[in-house]
Amino acid sequence: MSLHDKSLTQLRDGIQQGDFSSREVTEHFLARIKKHDAQLNSFISVTEERALQQADAADQARQKNQGGVLNGVPIAHKDIFCTRGIRTSCASRMLDNFISPYDATVVDKLGNAGIVTLGKTNMDEFAMGSSNETSFYGPVKNPWDLERVPGGSSGGSAAAVAARLAPAATGTDTGGSIRQPAALCGITGLKPTYGTVSRWGMIAFASSLDQAGPMARSAEDCALLLQNMVGHDEKDSTCLNRAVDNYLSDLDNDINGLTIGLPEEFFPADLNGNIADVTRKAIAELEKQGAKVVSISLPSVKLSVPTYYVIAPAEASSNLSRFDGVRYGYRCEDPSDLMDLYKRSRSEGFGDEVKRRILVGTYALSHGYYDAYYLKAQKVRRLIRDDFARAFEKVDVIAGPTSPELAFGLGAKKDDPITMYMADVFTIAVNLAGLPALSMPGGFIDGLPVGVQLIGNYFREGQILNAAHRFQLATDWHTQAPTFAGDI
Amino acid sequence: MAINQDTILRVAHLARLQVSEQDCEETTSRLNDILSMVDQLQQADVGDIAPMAHPLDVHQPLRQDIITETDIRAEVMPIAPAQEDNCYLVPRVIE
């Protein structure tokens, strides 16, 4: 088995046991990136020199019986996480020249666990998009079909993991940005409960929705990575101070008696019938293992897309006001006065979709419209959360498709924001409620992967990872690899 | 609630963005598409539901009022687009 076919867990074990060194593994993945990423564009920066230094340090630590639980294992970080001394662009011209002076808490924690950073992955600009086409550095291609999008916004992380250019990667999810690209690229990705992972050093999009999580090939690998990302951080006041759960210890649990709710709203009449079939078949596999399936209803979820497109742009318009061309980031040439400096730096530095969302958010928060848009959206947000709360009185897990469609063609929706926004119709409600959810590969249609979404109650990451792991023990969808590249 | 080009220009100014005359019509039409989708919210019966600003019912923790920040001037000044004598440079504001 080639090194790139090994799971994150197997690589961790192999390095620990001395079957291979961190340097060998790191060089192998760097070589794959060099050879194949020109086709995919999944990386914005490859940090070869630093990766090899980290790998050598990990190998030395092992010889001294030191090193963290992920000692020497290479992964990639979404380019939304600040990395000290390395460009952190958020896929925007605004931050094209931004060398971060500090590490995000997630980067720091994984670094302490011994992780080697291969590089920074491509994404939609400021995480605003569902196709990875809004990146200043160009679109990412889906490794299953280079003419199609990988999903977004964590499209580079998803494509890199699917193409075996990295065994795992970090992602962030504001409205589906981990789960939807995981679904479209055939990998496993988890968005934790809001407040589980520190947002410090993660460039903010919508602060009441943003959450970082792991993207890997299996639920087991996601659990291993998540375990090393979570925990209280006094630098993020929304990061909860509670005991850290053990996501690995429950993975193998029997799922006999687990109650799975299927919301009728996640299987609308106009849903692609093949996607509905694949999803139902995956749930039937869990039923075979003893899970009980019941129908439920989440009536307010149908308003989650309009609710999100008020709240997220409103928060974004506030968060992105920090980019002023003064302290860091892009500044326009020869500003005539301060207003000109602000306006031109921002207009030239931000891409179209980002500017669109800033305008929508500014409008929704402006005098005379606040009640009609922002306040109303916040009230509907509570209705959506209450729907989930009622459902979780009856069921343990909620399941459905992750995305209403397969990976679509590059450019197919570029000029139609509303259709693009609908790509997240099944994922957005989870962010509004703050719940944990994952996407796992459930099958294929015409050679393209289909993702199945499992939503858990607050802090029940362990339960959905357990169900996904049991599913993956009985199926091999998650082990399928795209053939675009061949071996090296 | 459709908006016109004047509103777009006013909102753009509030957001410190420039919308050129040639882009204004298209921007207005795109934003109206988004706002008409968002108008579905008006059908929701929210009664006296309390607005939800945050996903979890938690209180913001307060820290002790002591200085914890270290001097990071040497790290943050070099990434500024224009600086002199440890100050950020901007076009003249006061004549």
Interface residues (C-beta under 8 A of the other chain):
Chain A: F98 I99 P101 Y102 Y194 G195 S208 L209 E234 S237 T238 L240 N241 S300 L303 V305 P306 T307 Y309 V310 S317 S321 D324 G325 V326 R327 Y328 G329 Y330 R331 P335 S336 D337 L338 M339 D340 L341 Y342 K343 R344 R346 S347 F350 K355 R356 I358 L359 V360 T362 Y363 A364 S366 Y369 A372 Y373 L375 K376 A377 Q378 K379 V380 R381 R382 L383 R385 P417 I418 Y421 N431 L432 A433 G434 Y458
Chain B: M1 I3 T7 I8 V11 A12 L14 A15 R16 L17 Q18 T27 R30 L31 D33 I34 L35 M37 V38 D39 Q40 L41 Q42 Q43 A44 V46 I49 A50 P51 M52 A53 H54 P55 L56 V58 Q60 P61 R63 I72 E75 V76 I79 A80 P81 A82 Y88 V90 P91 R92 V93
